[in-house]
């Protein structure tokens, strides 16, 4: 049985942000969200997030996760003090406690499984995750014997010059046999430069304690400032893109593309350069996205192209063509074999199969039937200054260039709107609607000359 405690109470002053450090986004999840994701495969019986600075925000951001409890650390007096807060909650617990930091987002589940397995097999009082890193500055050093049995952990600020040459560092991830940890936690002291209660002091008081070296030291890199956040993002992107390419996705220029971990891609998808996929996005088999496109929280069907366009919170079905320079947003739905061309915007719009809006149109709060053709310059005037209204076009409707459909409005099936019309009333099926002023031509007419132009012989209106 395993219980997880995630330390997420600190402010993170080096981030220079009003947002708690653990809530900074990284590839579709918060930092602490990544940590909780990494422990999910362990199937812990309880998950405790220890909160402090802006604790309500942290709780709010994680409330959608099942089996997560929140423990308040009112004063941030060190890692040992944070774990002391769970003592009342685990009073009769006889299993193991896994402790992680909420700002270490790159840990793999396999690494934690190895740590837990080693801990249980050797019946250790504690097992800690360690790594050999090129530049260990800022990390606590771990001193072990040849069998990985811990001798001492020393915080970086408390190390001697000789001890700082040791590159095995403490990753801040611990697995404890809880009853034994519970015996020493109440006796921690603040005999250090920071006057804090270190969890490492508890580890030093336990035996046997074993160190487990992580294979890839990048897994244990923490995030304390914006530069480290960017570094973590690059590492994460490399992982994500490698996995998708191995799964049959083509990335033309991986370095110019970003993909959130929450995105799902099918085989034979092609991602062109300068394309960014965000949130709960799904791309169907054989579709081509980009170049220069942003897709967020949207579903793109199979064999669909999206070029130089933005799709947000919308669905596009199979065999459709989007772009260049289209904007589809706010729960719009596009059917199969549709065409949305350059400088067309859809907002809360539904487009039936085979319909087209090839250029220069705005369709807001609009429902289009099948095989509708939207002429260039057509807009649905959906806002009366107070409320939004619906426009409905039946199957096979056609609008001429520069048409304005003033909502609320319904056009029946097979209605044709003449170019330049402003339609304000609903139209029955099988109709041609012409709603524009009669053209008037006055031969030989010119602008009258002004007094100044008469005097100078010039037409000043042309200057």
N, C-alpha and C positions, 0 to 999 in steps of 0.2 A: 504494500500500500504506500502510495506516495502523495504528499501534499506539497503544493507549490506556493512559494511566497515571492512576489515580485516587488522590489524596492523602487517606488515611484513617487517619493515624497519631496524630492529636491526641486529647487527653482531652476537651477541651471543658469547661473548669472552670466556665464560666458557666452550664452546664446544671445544676450542683450535683447530679450523679448519678454512681453507680458504673458505670452503663452508658456505654460509649463513645458520644460524641455521634453518630457516623455510624450507630449502630444504633437510634436513637430512631425509633419508628414514626410513619408519616405516611400515612394513607389506604390502608392495606393493604400498604405496603412500608416498609422502612427508608429513611433518608435516602440512604445509599450505594446501596441497591437502586434508588432512582429514578434516580440518576446513571447506573448501568450500563444501566438500561432505555433511557435517552435516547440512548446510543451504539450500541444494537443495530442500528439501521437503517443505520449506517455500515459494518456488516460488517467490523469490525477483524480483522486477522490475529492479534492478541494483545491481551489485556486484563490489565493489571497493577494490582493494588490494593496500595498501599504502606501497611503496617500498623505500628502501634507499641503504643500503650496498649491493653491487653487484646486484643492481636492475635489470640489464639486464638479469642476470642468472635467477632471479625469474620470470621475464616476459616470458622468453624463456620456462621455465619449465611448465608454465600454459597456454601457448598460444593455446593449443588444446581445452581448456574449453570455452564453449559458454557463452556469457553475462558476461565476466569478463573485467573490466577496470583497468588500472594501474595509480596510482597517486604517484608522486615523493615527498618524504620528504628529501630534500637535507641535512639538518642538523637534527640529531636525538636529539630533545630537549624535549622528554617526550611524554606520551600518549595524553595529551591535545593538544600539538603542532601537533601531527600526524593527529588528527581529524580536526584541523583547516585547513588542506590542502584541505579538501573537501568543504569548505565554498563556493568557487566560482562555484563549480559544482552543488550545490544544492540550488542555490540562490532563486528559486521560488518554491521549493519543500514544500509540506504541509503535508507529511506523517510521517512515523516513520523510525528511523535509528537504526539498530542493529550493535553494535560494538563488535568485537571479536579479540582475540590475535591469531596470526598465529602459536604460539607454544603450543597451548592447543588442542591436536589432538583427545582426547577421548570423546568429547561431543556427546551425542546422539541427533538425530533430535527431538525426543519426548520432551526432556528437553527444547530445544529452542522453540518448539511450545507452551509448557506450559508457558514459560516466556513471549512470545508474547501475548498469550491469556490473561494472568493476566494484562499485561500492557494495553491492549485495553479495557478490561472490566472495569477497575478501572479509566480509563482516566488519567493515571499517567503522570507526566512530565518526569519521568524516572523510570525504573524498572531494578533492578540489580540482577544478579544471585549470590547466596551465598551458603556456605556450612559450616558444622561443621566438622572440621578435627582434628585428634588426636594431630598432631604437627603443629600448625599454624605459626611457625617461618618463616619469610620471606614474609608473606602475609599481605596485608592491612586488618585491623579489621573493622567490620561493627557493629555499635551500633544501635539497633532498639527498638521500644516500643513493647507492647504485640500484636499489630495488624500488625506487620512487617513493620511499617512505619519507614523509615530511620531517624535517628537522626544525625549520623555522620559517615564518613569513614576516617580512619587514617592509613597512610602508616606505615608499620612495623617499619621502622627506626625512625619514629617520635612518636611512641607510648610511653606512660609512662609505668612503671613496672606493674601497676594495669591494664591498658588497654591491655597489652600483655597476660593477663590471659583469655581474651575473645577468644573463639575458633571459632566464626562465622567469616569467612573470605570472602573477596571480590574475586570472581572468575575472575574478569576482563572482564565479559560479561555484556553489557549494552543494554537496549532498551530505546531510547529517542523519545519524540515527537520533531521532528526536529526543528520547528519554535522556540520552547522555548530554545532548546539547542543553536541554532544559535545566540540567544540574549546574552548569557553569554560567549560563547567561545572566542570572541575577548578580553574579560576583564580578562583572566586568568593571574596570576602572578607567579613568581618563588620564592616564599617565603618559601623555604624548603632547606634541606641539600644538595640536588642534583642540586639545581638551575634549575629545570625543570618545564615544564607546565604539571601539573597533570590533567587527565580527572576527577579524583575523586573530585577535587576542583569545577569543573563545576556541578557535581552531588550534592555536598553540597550546591550549590547556587540555586538548583531547589526544587520545592515542588508542589504536593506531590511526594515523591519517595518511592517505596515499594521494599522490598527484597523478593526474591523467593528462598527458600532453595532447593538445588538439593538432591534427595534421595540418590544417590551413590556419595560420595565425590570424588571417584577416577576419575569421569568424568572430573573434573576441574583441575586435576594435570597438571602443566606445565612442559615443557622440557627445562632445562637450561644447562645441562651437560650430559655426556655420561652415567652416572649412572642412571639419570632420564629417559634417552632415553631407556635404557634397562628395567627399571621398567614399562614404558608405553608399551613396546613391550610385556612383560609378561601379562599385563592386557588385551591387545588387543587379544593376542593368546588365553587366557582363554575364552573370549567372542566368538571368531570365532569358536573354537573347540566345545564349548557347543552348539552353533547353529547348527553345522553340525551333531553332534551326535543326537540332537533332531529331525533332518530331516532324520534320517535313515542311517547315515554313521557310520561305525565301526572304531574306533581308538583304536588299540590294546594297545598302550602306549602313551597317549596324551602328557605326559611330554617330550618325546623325538622327537616329531613331530612338525613341524612348517608349517603353512598354511597362505599364503597371503590372504588378504581380496578380492582380485580380482579373486581368484580361484573359479571354479564352480564344485561341486560334485553331483553325482546322488545317489539315494537310493541304498543300498546294496553294495556300494563301501567299500572295506576294506583297511585301511591304516595301514601298518605294522610299527614297531618301526624304528627310525632313518631315517624317510622319510621326505623330504622337498618339498613342492609344491609352486612354485613361479609364479608371473606374471599372464598373461591371459591363465591360464591352465584350461582345461575341462576334467573331468574323467567320462566315461560312466558307466551305471548301471552294477553292478556285477563285476567290475574290481578289481583286487588286486594289490596294489602298495607297493613295498618294500618287505622285509626290506631293509634298506640302499640304498634308491634311491632318486635321485633329478630329478624333472620334472619342467621345466620352459618354459612358453609361448608355450605350446604344447597341443595337443588334443589326448586323449587316448579313444579308442572306448569301447564298451561293452564287458564284459567277457574276458578281456585281463589282462595278468599278466606282471608286470615289477619288476624284482628282482635284487637288487644290481647293478643298472644301472643308467645312466644319459641320459635323453632325453631333448633336447633343440631345440626350434623353429621348431618342427616337428609334424607330424601327424601319428598316429598308428590306424589302423582300428580294427574292432571287432575280437574277438576270436584268438588273436595272443599272442605269448609268447616271452618275451624279457628278456635276461639275463640268468645266472648272468654275470655281468661285461661287459655289452654292452654299447656302446656310440653311440647315434643317434643324429645328429646335423645338423644345417644350412639347414632348410627347406627340410628335408628328409621326404618321405612318404612311409609308410608300409601298404600293403593291408591286407585283411582278411585272417585268418588261416595261418599266416606267423610265422616263427621261426627265431629269431636272438639270437644266443647263446653266449657262453662265449668268451670274448675278440674279439668281432666283432665290427667294427666301420663303420658307415654310415655317409657320408658327401654329402649333396646335391644329395642324391640317392633316386630312386623310385623303390619300390619292389612290383611286382604284386601279386595277390591273390595266396595263396598256396606255395609261394616260401620260400626257407630256406637257411640260412647261419649259420650253427650250431656252428662253432668255428674258431677262429684264422684267421679272414679275414678283409681286408680293401676294402671298396667299395666307392670310391669317384667320384662324377660327373658321376654316373652310373644309367642306366635305365634297370631294369630287368623285363621281362615279367612274365607270370603266370607259376607256378610250376617249377621254376628254382631252381636248387640245386647247391649251392656254396660249393666246397670242402674245407677242412681245409688248411689254408695257402695261399688261393687265394687272390691276390691283383689286383686292377686296378691301373696301373701306369698312373695317370692322368696328371702329371706335367712334362713338357719338359725342365724346368729350366726358362722358360719365361711365358708360357701360360698354362692354364688348358684345358683339352680336354675331350670329352664325350666317354663313353663306353656304348654300347647297346647290350643286350643279349635278344634274342627272347624267346618265350614260350618254356618251357621244356628243356632249355639248361642245361648242367651239366659240371662242371669244376672239374678236379681231384686235388688231394692234391698238394700244392706248385705250383700252376699255376700263371703266370703273364700275364695279359692282358694289352698290351701297347696301350694307347689311342693316337689318335682317332681310334676307332675300333668298328665294328659291327659284331655280330654273329647272323646268321639267326636262325629260329626255329629248335629245335631238334638237336642242335650241341653239341657234346661231346668233351671236351678238355682233352687230356690225362694228367695224373699226371706228374708234373715236367716240363710242357711246358711253353715256353715264346712265346706268340702269338703276332705278330706285324702287321699282315695283316687281313683284314676282311674275314669272312668265310661264305660260302653259307649255306642254310638250309640243314638239313638231312646229316650232315657230321661228321666225326671224324677227329680232327686235332691233329697231333703229332708234336711238335716243340721243340725237344731236341736233344742233341748230342747222337750218337750211343754209347752204352756201349762197352768198350774195356777191355778185361781181359788178362793179361800177367802172365801165371802160373810160379811159382818159382821165381818171381821177388822180390828183397829186396832192400832197400836203400843201396847205396854203403858205405863202411866203410871209415871213415876219418883217417888221419894219426895218430891222437891222439888215436883213438879207437884201431887201429892196435897195437900200442905200449903198451897200457894198457890192451888190451883184452876186452875192454868194448865198448858198442855202446853208444857214448855220446849223440846221438840224443834222447835217451830215458830218459836222466837225467833231 
